[in-house]
Amino acid sequence: MSTNDGEFHGPSIDEFFPGALFFEDTPFEINRIMLVRFVAVAALLLVFWLGTRHLRIVPGRFQSLLEMGLDLVRVNVAEDLLGKKDGKRFLPILTTMFFMILFMNITGVIPFLNIAGTSVIGVPLVLAIVSYVTFIYAGVKKSPKNFFKNSLFPSGVPWPVYIIVTPIELLSTFVIRPVTLTLRLMMNMIVGHLLLVLFFAATQFFVFSLGGWWTLVGAGTLAFGFAFTLFEILVAFLQAYVFTLLTAVYIQLAVAEEH
């Protein structure tokens, strides 16, 4: 960021490791990102409480918007990939994932919050573990004796080829899936935050520190900043959707008939 020394200092990864605000040096330490997460969860609960406390047969705008979000997960993710029966079984966890990620992502563009709750590894990792446990549970529940066997030793492969195939299946199914889920969500939110800070910090530097003709450059970085803010809102939604969709795909693969 720009500072009083007249030089421009870009955003740093240190922003994702802020100091404690409350309960410093205790197991309950709360920093800025933890506070943002609490705000996101509180907002999520408030939205659902307001949207469902007076349900109507002919919904109003707010209820309609909430139902659109719920139907997106129920129809386009759960039922399309898992069918009616399994979709209903796993709908609560898929819905929770989608809205939790969406609300924590969107804090990255909310004034005075300005950082996503998913931009530090804790939440993405926990959600990836939940996804991991869920698809393994679904597979073992469907086929207790054959899930791991069919995952690591797919049918129709000559026995000597298993020397190559089995390690690949082990890595891709039981290692790479949770790692990629975690990193995809976290890194998108980190990059988005750094770019937004870069655009708006550059605007402040060009306009207030340099002035003169540099103000025109500052106007350009400000325009890019606003445009990228809209893009970041789209990314927040897409990352929530992709994470939920991939979880449903993994569950669908786990309960497939060959298992």
C-alpha positions as CSV (number, residue, x, y, z in Angstrom):
1,M,0.0,0.0,0.0
2,S,1.0,3.6,-0.3
3,T,2.4,5.2,2.8
4,N,3.5,8.7,4.0
5,D,7.0,8.1,2.7
6,G,5.8,8.8,-0.8
7,E,6.6,5.3,-2.0
8,F,4.1,2.7,-3.2
9,H,4.0,-0.6,-1.3
10,G,1.9,-3.3,-2.7
11,P,-0.3,-5.7,-0.8
12,S,1.5,-8.4,1.2
13,I,0.6,-12.0,2.2
14,D,1.1,-10.8,5.8
15,E,-2.4,-9.4,5.6
16,F,-3.7,-12.9,5.9
17,F,-2.0,-13.3,9.3
18,P,-3.3,-10.3,11.3
19,G,-2.7,-9.7,15.0
20,A,-5.1,-10.7,17.7
21,L,-8.1,-8.4,18.5
22,F,-9.4,-10.3,21.5
23,F,-8.1,-13.1,23.9
24,E,-4.5,-12.8,22.7
25,D,-2.2,-15.8,23.4
26,T,-5.2,-18.0,24.4
27,P,-6.8,-20.9,22.6
28,F,-9.8,-18.6,21.9
29,E,-7.7,-15.8,20.2
30,I,-9.8,-13.8,17.7
31,N,-8.2,-11.9,14.9
32,R,-9.7,-9.9,12.0
33,I,-10.3,-12.9,9.8
34,M,-11.9,-14.9,12.6
35,L,-14.2,-11.9,13.3
36,V,-15.1,-11.7,9.6
37,R,-16.1,-15.4,9.8
38,F,-18.3,-14.8,12.8
39,V,-20.0,-11.9,10.9
40,A,-20.5,-14.1,7.8
41,V,-22.1,-16.9,9.9
42,A,-24.3,-14.4,11.8
43,A,-25.4,-12.8,8.5
44,L,-26.2,-16.3,7.0
45,L,-28.3,-17.2,10.0
46,L,-30.1,-13.8,9.9
47,V,-30.9,-14.1,6.2
48,F,-32.4,-17.6,6.6
49,W,-34.3,-16.5,9.7
50,L,-35.7,-13.5,8.0
51,G,-36.5,-15.4,4.8
52,T,-38.3,-18.3,6.4
53,R,-40.1,-16.9,9.4
54,H,-43.2,-15.8,7.4
55,L,-43.3,-18.3,4.5
56,R,-46.0,-17.6,1.9
57,I,-47.6,-19.7,-0.8
58,V,-47.0,-16.7,-3.1
59,P,-43.5,-15.7,-2.1
60,G,-42.3,-12.1,-2.0
61,R,-39.0,-11.0,-3.5
62,F,-36.8,-11.9,-0.6
63,Q,-38.4,-15.4,-0.2
64,S,-38.2,-16.0,-3.9
65,L,-34.5,-15.1,-3.9
66,L,-33.8,-17.5,-1.1
67,E,-35.8,-20.3,-2.7
68,M,-33.8,-19.8,-5.9
69,G,-30.6,-20.4,-4.0
70,L,-32.0,-23.5,-2.3
71,D,-33.4,-24.8,-5.6
72,L,-30.0,-24.3,-7.3
73,V,-28.4,-26.7,-4.8
74,R,-31.4,-29.1,-4.6
75,V,-32.1,-29.4,-8.3
76,N,-29.0,-28.5,-10.2
77,V,-26.5,-30.2,-7.9
78,A,-28.1,-32.8,-5.6
79,E,-30.9,-34.2,-7.7
80,D,-29.1,-33.9,-11.1
81,L,-26.0,-35.7,-9.9
82,L,-27.3,-38.0,-7.2
83,G,-30.9,-38.6,-8.1
84,K,-34.0,-38.0,-5.9
85,K,-33.2,-40.5,-3.2
86,D,-29.5,-39.9,-2.6
87,G,-30.0,-36.2,-3.4
88,K,-32.4,-35.9,-0.5
89,R,-30.0,-37.7,1.8
90,F,-27.1,-35.4,1.1
91,L,-29.0,-32.2,0.5
92,P,-28.5,-30.7,4.0
93,I,-24.7,-31.0,3.8
94,L,-24.5,-29.7,0.2
95,T,-26.8,-26.8,1.0
96,T,-24.8,-25.9,4.1
97,M,-21.5,-26.0,2.1
98,F,-22.8,-23.8,-0.6
99,F,-24.2,-21.0,1.5
100,M,-21.4,-21.1,4.1
101,I,-18.8,-20.7,1.3
102,L,-20.8,-18.1,-0.5
103,F,-21.3,-15.9,2.6
104,M,-17.6,-16.3,3.7
105,N,-16.4,-15.5,0.1
106,I,-18.6,-12.4,-0.3
107,T,-17.1,-10.7,2.7
108,G,-14.1,-10.0,0.5
109,V,-16.0,-7.2,-1.2
110,I,-18.0,-5.9,1.8
111,P,-16.7,-2.5,3.0
112,F,-15.0,-2.5,6.4
113,L,-14.6,-6.3,6.2
114,N,-12.7,-6.5,2.9
115,I,-11.3,-10.0,3.3
116,A,-12.8,-13.4,2.6
117,G,-13.3,-15.8,5.5
118,T,-12.1,-18.5,3.2
119,S,-8.8,-16.8,2.3
120,V,-7.0,-18.6,5.1
121,I,-6.6,-22.3,5.0
122,G,-8.7,-23.2,8.2
123,V,-12.2,-23.0,6.7
124,P,-11.3,-24.4,3.2
125,L,-9.5,-27.3,4.9
126,V,-12.3,-28.1,7.3
127,L,-14.9,-28.1,4.4
128,A,-12.6,-30.3,2.3
129,I,-12.3,-32.8,5.2
130,V,-16.1,-32.8,5.5
131,S,-16.4,-33.4,1.8
132,Y,-13.8,-36.2,2.0
133,V,-15.5,-37.9,5.0
134,T,-18.9,-37.6,3.3
135,F,-18.0,-39.3,0.0
136,I,-16.1,-42.1,1.8
137,Y,-19.0,-42.6,4.2
138,A,-21.4,-42.7,1.1
139,G,-19.2,-45.3,-0.6
140,V,-18.8,-47.5,2.5
141,K,-22.5,-47.3,3.3
142,K,-23.4,-48.3,-0.3
143,S,-20.8,-51.1,-0.5
144,P,-19.0,-51.9,2.8
145,K,-16.9,-54.7,1.4
146,N,-16.1,-53.4,-2.1
147,F,-15.7,-49.6,-1.9
148,F,-12.0,-49.4,-1.2
149,K,-11.3,-52.5,-3.3
150,N,-13.1,-51.1,-6.4
151,S,-11.6,-47.6,-5.8
152,L,-8.1,-48.9,-5.8
153,F,-8.5,-51.9,-8.2
154,P,-11.0,-50.8,-10.9
155,S,-12.5,-53.7,-12.8
156,G,-11.4,-54.6,-16.3
157,V,-7.8,-53.8,-15.8
158,P,-5.2,-56.6,-16.3
159,W,-3.5,-57.6,-13.0
160,P,0.1,-56.4,-13.9
161,V,-1.3,-53.0,-14.8
162,Y,-2.5,-52.5,-11.2
163,I,1.1,-51.8,-10.2
164,I,0.7,-48.5,-12.0
165,V,-3.1,-47.9,-11.7
166,T,-3.5,-48.6,-7.9
167,P,-1.0,-45.9,-6.7
168,I,-2.6,-43.4,-9.2
169,E,-6.1,-44.2,-7.9
170,L,-4.9,-43.9,-4.3
171,L,-3.4,-40.5,-4.9
172,S,-6.2,-39.1,-7.1
173,T,-9.1,-40.4,-5.0
174,F,-7.8,-40.2,-1.4
175,V,-5.1,-37.5,-1.5
176,I,-5.5,-35.1,-4.4
177,R,-9.3,-34.6,-4.0
178,P,-9.2,-32.9,-0.6
179,V,-6.0,-31.0,-1.4
180,T,-7.4,-29.5,-4.6
181,L,-10.7,-28.6,-2.9
182,T,-8.8,-26.8,-0.2
183,L,-6.3,-25.0,-2.5
184,R,-8.8,-24.1,-5.2
185,L,-11.0,-22.2,-2.8
186,M,-8.3,-20.6,-0.7
187,M,-6.1,-19.5,-3.5
188,N,-8.9,-17.9,-5.5
189,M,-9.9,-15.8,-2.5
190,I,-6.2,-14.9,-1.7
191,V,-5.6,-13.7,-5.3
192,G,-8.9,-11.8,-5.5
193,H,-8.1,-9.9,-2.3
194,L,-4.6,-9.1,-3.3
195,L,-5.7,-7.7,-6.7
196,L,-8.5,-5.6,-5.1
197,V,-6.1,-4.1,-2.6
198,L,-3.6,-3.5,-5.4
199,F,-6.0,-1.6,-7.5
200,F,-7.4,0.6,-4.7
201,A,-4.0,1.2,-3.1
202,A,-2.7,2.2,-6.4
203,T,-5.6,4.6,-6.8
204,Q,-4.8,6.2,-3.5
205,F,-1.1,6.5,-4.4
206,F,-1.6,8.1,-7.8
207,V,-4.3,10.5,-6.7
208,F,-3.2,11.6,-3.2
209,S,0.6,10.9,-3.2
210,L,1.6,11.9,-6.8
211,G,-1.3,14.1,-7.9
212,G,-1.2,16.1,-11.2
213,W,-1.5,14.1,-14.4
214,W,-1.1,10.9,-12.3
215,T,-4.7,11.4,-11.2
216,L,-5.7,10.1,-14.6
217,V,-3.9,6.9,-14.0
218,G,-5.5,6.7,-10.6
219,A,-8.9,7.1,-12.3
220,G,-8.0,4.1,-14.4
221,T,-7.0,1.9,-11.5
222,L,-10.1,2.9,-9.7
223,A,-12.2,1.8,-12.7
224,F,-10.3,-1.5,-12.8
225,G,-10.9,-1.8,-9.1
226,F,-14.7,-1.5,-9.4
227,A,-14.8,-3.8,-12.4
228,F,-12.8,-6.4,-10.5
229,T,-15.1,-6.0,-7.5
230,L,-18.0,-7.2,-9.7
231,F,-15.8,-10.0,-11.0
232,E,-14.9,-11.0,-7.5
233,I,-18.6,-11.3,-6.6
234,L,-19.0,-13.7,-9.5
235,V,-16.0,-15.6,-8.4
236,A,-17.4,-15.8,-4.8
237,F,-20.5,-17.4,-6.2
238,L,-18.7,-19.7,-8.7
239,Q,-16.3,-21.0,-6.0
240,A,-19.2,-21.9,-3.7
241,Y,-21.0,-23.6,-6.6
242,V,-17.9,-25.5,-7.8
243,F,-16.9,-26.7,-4.3
244,T,-20.5,-28.0,-3.7
245,L,-20.7,-29.5,-7.2
246,L,-17.4,-31.4,-6.9
247,T,-18.5,-32.7,-3.5
248,A,-21.7,-34.1,-5.1
249,V,-19.6,-35.6,-8.0
250,Y,-17.4,-37.4,-5.5
251,I,-20.4,-38.7,-3.7
252,Q,-21.9,-39.8,-7.0
253,L,-18.7,-41.7,-7.9
254,A,-18.6,-43.3,-4.5
255,V,-22.2,-44.7,-4.7
256,A,-21.9,-45.7,-8.4
257,E,-23.1,-49.3,-9.0
258,E,-19.6,-50.7,-9.6
259,H,-18.9,-50.0,-5.9
